[in-house]
């Protein structure tokens, strides 16, 4: 599975838990938003993460 910033932004926009986690990453680690998004991807989405299925669904073709 590959990281796409646009998909990650969409996933965060649709999920309040991820929005909160993103804000925490930015504040606690003094990260820029793009770096925090990538860190969030690796911790919550990639390799069987809690939000992997939701992320993959964003890539599915729309009917």
Phi, psi and omega in degrees: 000140185249146178281127173234121183301320182296319178293321181293319177299318180296316180299315179295319180300326183271355187228115183295323179298317179291325176301315180295316180297321178297315178299319179297316179299315181299313184287314184291324186250005179052051182260152169288156184302318182297320178290322179294322177299317181293320177296319178297320177302312183290331182271330187244346186242303188296154174054051175080022179295167184305327185251017182298315182297317179296321179295315181294326179297330178293337182270348183292143179295139179277139180267000000 
